[in-house]
Amino acid sequence: MTVHSTTTPALPASLIRPTDVGRPELSPASDATDFETQARRAAEKLVAQTLVMPVLRQIRESNEAAEPFAPSEGEKQFGALFDQRIADDLVRAAGFPLVDRLARDLLRDQVMEASAGGTPAPTALIGSPSGGAE
């Protein structure tokens, strides 16, 4: 007799999306990690909404398939939500260099604001990932 386990194996943390489990719990790390995470997410969202979603929308709208293969009413109604999810996943998984650049620029702006306001900026934000000047 074979006994099957009823528990599902735990997924690695890299496969669990914050949108799937609610608000992500940030580890009690430094402010630099918090700023880096926020900047990265903002850059990913910007690239997904401005570059990837319009392409996906255009591809979906140009579908002129015959009746059995044509988009259903549900596909037409929820197509934008599907496009958003695909765009978010694509940008997160693809590792676009543009996302890295935007996140770095957002971090630099955060450092400038922090230093202008008299608040010391986290030291991890000050350097460039490439190690050189731009």
Secondary structure, 3 states (H helix, E strand, C coil): CCCCCCCCCCCCHHHCCHHHHCCCCCCCCCHHHHHHHHHHHHHHHHHHHHHHHHHHHHHHHCCCCCHHHCCCHHHHHHHHHHHHHHHHHHHHHHCCHHHHHHHHHHHHHHHHHHHHCCCCCCHHHCCCCCCCCC
